[in-house]
């Protein structure tokens, strides 16, 4: 469509103007021209039988037309007139392109500022540091692949000295995933204040989210509730990567927690709670799939085997050091390849 003076011309009524789409030269339309005007709306708007149409182009893109009433008998497009119109059209094209680029720059700056604000809000929702619990050593890390992320991790002190910790991965990226992350974090915290059992908390959280979400978003999440004095750990898993658990008593590493259905897909999904006990020297490592899916130039994923080997070889390191080692190993494996996914890690060790 073409709009002029608040008048819109549908494409099928443009007549001979369509021949100028791929042209860059002025052309006489109407009486005395090679092409009939063929558009009654232009007759009315210009009160003219003959027009000179000069395409406005920038970088091969069609921007519009400079239309001039050729009030001359007989209508002729002289070289001098052609040169003048071509020059004017060139200047108009530059002005139009600059105006478009300026508007795009303003829009990009607005979006950039919105992303910066979204990143600040999202970062403020993450733990400033891991909790300081006697007898335990904990650390967490979060790195978005873009300005904002769909991953998150959280620590929340509950009644009777218990500590809830979670790690989650929204199955999307960008602003939508970030907003969904905020929604799910709030729903999780609300559910934890109501339900003491992690399985029931995830069941409640899933019902809250699945009823409200209509765009197909979902997330995987692992939720644990630790009773520090006894070392009892109740956990529930909604589709997330199972944790790696190192047992000091057997000097062994395992990953056995069942995954179950992600949150947000089916509102009536129920999640089971499993019971573990962390003894002195035991270690738990939780990650999002950005670590596992880190790819090198050969197309090889970092994978569970490399992660398991690293965790076992450095099983006696403190939590912060082990987090750094996992991240460094993933970065080294990538060999400079860009990360397509967020990276999130939690390490929890019982020290005594």
C-alpha positions in Angstrom: 0.0 0.0 0.0 1.0 3.6 -0.5 -0.1 6.4 1.9 -0.1 10.1 0.9 -1.9 13.0 2.6 -3.8 10.4 4.8 -4.9 8.6 1.7 -4.1 4.9 1.3 -3.8 3.3 -2.0 -4.1 -0.5 -2.1 -1.5 -2.3 -4.2 -3.9 -3.4 -6.8 -4.9 0.3 -7.5 -1.3 1.6 -8.0 -1.5 1.3 -11.7 1.8 2.1 -13.5 3.5 3.1 -10.3 4.5 -0.5 -9.8 6.9 -0.4 -12.7 9.1 2.0 -10.6 9.6 -0.4 -7.7 12.8 -1.7 -9.4 13.8 1.5 -11.2 16.0 4.4 -10.2 15.2 6.8 -13.1 12.4 9.4 -13.4 9.5 8.3 -15.5 6.6 10.2 -17.1 3.2 8.7 -16.3 0.0 9.6 -18.0 -0.5 11.7 -21.2 2.7 11.8 -23.2 4.4 9.2 -21.2 5.4 5.6 -21.9 3.0 4.4 -19.2 -0.6 5.4 -18.4 -1.3 6.9 -15.0 -3.7 4.1 -14.3 -4.7 5.3 -10.8 -7.8 7.4 -10.4 -6.8 8.4 -6.8 -3.7 10.2 -8.2 -5.8 12.0 -10.8 -7.9 13.3 -7.9 -5.0 14.1 -5.5 -2.9 16.0 -8.1 -5.6 17.2 -10.4 -3.2 16.2 -13.1 -3.2 14.1 -16.2 0.6 13.7 -16.3 3.1 13.1 -13.5 6.8 12.6 -13.3 7.6 9.9 -10.8 11.1 9.6 -9.4 12.0 6.6 -7.2 13.5 7.3 -3.7 16.0 4.6 -2.9 18.7 3.9 -0.4 21.1 0.9 -0.4 18.9 -0.7 -3.1 15.8 -0.4 -0.9 12.7 1.3 -2.3 11.7 4.1 0.1 9.0 5.9 -1.9 8.3 8.1 -4.9 8.8 11.8 -5.6 5.7 12.8 -7.7 5.7 16.0 -9.6 2.8 17.5 -11.7 4.2 17.9 -15.2 2.1 21.0 -16.1 3.6 21.5 -19.6 2.2 21.2 -23.1 3.3 18.9 -24.5 4.5 17.0 -21.4 8.3 16.4 -21.8 11.0 15.2 -19.5 14.0 17.1 -20.5 17.5 16.2 -19.4 17.7 19.3 -17.2 14.5 18.4 -15.5 15.6 14.8 -15.1 18.9 15.9 -13.5 17.1 18.2 -11.1 14.5 15.6 -10.1 17.2 12.9 -9.7 19.2 15.3 -7.5 16.2 16.1 -5.3 15.3 12.5 -5.0 18.8 11.6 -4.0 18.7 14.2 -1.2 15.3 13.1 -0.1 16.4 9.5 0.0 19.4 10.3 2.3 17.1 12.4 4.5 14.5 9.6 4.8 17.2 7.0 5.4 18.8 9.1 8.1 15.4 9.7 9.7 14.8 5.9 9.7 18.2 5.2 11.1 17.7 7.8 13.9 14.4 6.3 14.9 15.9 2.8 14.9 18.8 4.1 17.0 16.4 5.6 19.5 14.4 2.4 19.6 17.5 0.3 20.1 18.6 2.6 22.9 15.2 2.3 24.6 15.3 -1.5 24.3 18.9 -1.6 25.6 17.9 0.5 28.7 14.9 -1.8 29.3 17.2 -4.8 29.1 19.7 -3.2 31.5 16.8 -2.5 33.9 15.5 -6.1 33.6 19.0 -7.4 34.2 19.3 -5.3 37.4 15.9 -6.4 38.7 16.7 -10.1 37.9 20.1 -9.9 39.6 18.6 -8.3 42.6 16.3 -11.4 43.0 19.3 -13.7 43.2 21.1 -14.5 46.5 23.9 -12.0 47.3 25.8 -14.8 48.8 25.3 -18.4 50.0 24.0 -18.9 53.5 26.5 -19.2 56.3 25.5 -22.4 58.1 27.7 -24.0 60.8 28.9 -27.3 59.6 28.2 -26.6 55.9 29.9 -24.9 53.0 27.8 -23.6 50.1 28.3 -21.5 47.0 26.3 -20.5 43.9 27.0 -19.0 40.5 24.7 -17.6 37.8 25.7 -16.4 34.3 23.2 -15.4 31.7 23.8 -16.2 28.0 22.1 -12.9 27.1 21.2 -9.7 28.9 18.7 -11.6 31.0 18.3 -15.2 31.9 15.8 -18.0 32.3 18.0 -19.8 34.9 17.9 -19.0 38.6 18.9 -20.4 42.0 17.7 -19.5 45.4 18.2 -20.0 49.1 15.4 -19.5 51.6 15.5 -19.9 55.4 12.4 -21.7 56.7 11.0 -22.4 60.1 12.8 -24.7 62.6 16.2 -23.7 61.2 15.6 -25.5 57.9 17.1 -24.2 54.6 15.4 -24.5 51.2 17.6 -24.3 48.1 16.6 -24.6 44.5 18.0 -24.4 41.0 15.8 -23.9 37.9 16.0 -23.6 34.1 13.2 -22.0 32.1 12.8 -23.6 28.6 13.3 -20.4 26.7 15.6 -17.3 26.6 15.3 -13.5 26.6 12.7 -11.2 28.2 9.9 -13.8 28.2 12.0 -16.3 30.0 13.2 -13.7 32.5 9.6 -12.7 33.3 8.6 -16.3 33.7 11.6 -16.8 36.0 10.3 -14.0 38.3 6.9 -15.5 38.3 8.1 -19.0 39.2 10.5 -17.7 41.9 7.6 -15.9 43.6 5.3 -19.0 43.2 8.0 -21.2 44.7 8.5 -19.0 47.7 4.8 -18.7 48.3 4.5 -22.5 48.1 7.3 -23.1 50.5 5.6 -20.9 53.1 2.5 -23.0 52.8 4.0 -26.5 52.4 6.8 -28.0 54.5 7.4 -30.9 52.1 9.3 -30.2 48.9 7.2 -32.5 46.8 4.0 -30.9 47.9 5.6 -27.4 47.5 6.4 -28.2 43.8 2.9 -29.7 43.3 1.4 -26.4 44.6 3.8 -24.3 42.6 3.0 -26.2 39.4 -0.7 -25.8 39.9 -0.3 -22.1 40.3 1.8 -21.7 37.2 0.3 -24.2 34.8 -3.2 -22.5 35.2 -1.8 -19.1 34.3 0.7 -19.8 31.6 -0.8 -19.9 28.0 2.3 -19.6 25.9 3.8 -23.1 26.4 6.6 -22.0 28.7 7.8 -24.5 31.4 10.8 -25.0 33.6 12.8 -27.7 35.2 13.6 -27.3 38.9 15.3 -29.2 41.7 14.2 -28.2 45.3 15.9 -29.4 48.4 15.0 -28.7 52.1 17.9 -29.2 54.5 17.7 -29.8 58.2 21.2 -28.7 59.2 21.6 -30.4 62.5 20.6 -33.9 61.4 21.8 -33.5 57.8 18.4 -34.7 56.6 17.8 -33.5 53.0 14.3 -33.8 51.6 14.2 -33.2 47.8 11.9 -33.1 44.8 12.8 -32.9 41.2 10.7 -31.5 38.4 12.5 -32.5 35.2 15.8 -31.1 36.2 19.3 -32.6 35.9 19.7 -34.9 38.9 22.4 -33.7 41.4 25.8 -35.3 41.6 26.2 -36.6 45.2 29.6 -37.6 46.6 29.6 -39.9 49.6 32.7 -39.7 51.7 32.0 -43.0 53.5 32.2 -45.0 50.3 34.4 -42.5 48.3 31.8 -42.7 45.5 29.9 -40.4 43.2 26.3 -41.0 42.1 23.3 -39.3 40.4 20.1 -41.2 41.2 17.3 -38.7 41.9 14.3 -39.2 39.5 13.5 -36.3 37.2 9.7 -36.3 36.9 7.6 -33.9 34.8 8.8 -30.2 34.4 6.7 -27.5 36.0 4.1 -25.7 34.0 3.0 -28.4 31.6 0.2 -30.3 33.4 -1.5 -28.5 36.3 -2.4 -31.8 38.1 1.1 -33.2 38.2 2.1 -34.5 41.6 5.8 -34.5 42.7 7.3 -37.1 45.1 9.7 -36.3 47.9 12.8 -38.3 48.5 14.9 -38.4 51.7 18.6 -38.3 51.8 21.1 -37.8 54.7 24.3 -35.8 54.2 27.1 -37.0 56.4 30.3 -35.2 57.2 32.4 -34.9 54.0 29.4 -35.5 51.7 29.0 -33.2 48.7 26.2 -32.3 46.3 26.6 -30.5 43.0 23.7 -29.0 41.1 23.9 -27.4 37.6 21.7 -26.3 34.8 22.1 -27.9 31.3 24.1 -24.9 30.1 27.1 -26.5 31.7 26.5 -30.0 30.2 25.6 -28.6 26.8 28.7 -26.4 26.4 30.1 -27.3 23.0 33.6 -27.1 21.6 34.5 -26.3 18.0 34.4 -30.1 17.2 30.8 -30.2 18.3 31.5 -32.2 21.4 29.4 -31.5 24.5 31.1 -31.1 27.9 28.7 -33.7 29.2 28.1 -35.7 32.4 31.3 -37.8 32.2 33.7 -34.8 32.2 31.7 -33.1 35.0 31.7 -36.2 37.1 35.4 -36.7 36.6 36.2 -33.1 37.6 33.9 -33.3 40.7 35.4 -36.5 41.9 39.0 -35.4 41.3 38.4 -32.2 43.3 35.9 -33.6 45.8 37.8 -32.2 48.8 37.9 -28.6 47.5 35.8 -25.9 49.2 32.4 -25.1 47.6 33.5 -21.7 46.1 36.7 -23.3 44.6 34.7 -26.2 43.1 32.2 -23.8 41.5 35.0 -21.9 39.9 36.6 -25.1 38.7 33.4 -26.3 37.1 32.9 -23.0 35.3 36.6 -22.8 34.2 36.4 -26.3 32.8 33.3 -25.5 30.8 34.9 -22.3 29.5 38.1 -24.2 28.5 36.0 -26.9 26.8 34.3 -24.3 24.7 37.6 -23.0 23.4 36.1 -19.5 22.8 32.8 -20.7 21.3 29.9 -18.5 22.4 27.6 -19.8 25.1 24.0 -20.4 23.9 22.6 -21.1 27.3 22.7 -19.7 30.8 25.1 -21.2 33.3 24.1 -21.9 36.9 25.8 -23.9 39.6 25.2 -24.7 43.3 27.7 -26.7 45.4 26.7 -27.9 48.9 29.1 -29.7 51.3 28.6 -30.9 54.8 31.9 -30.2 56.6 31.2 -31.7 60.0 
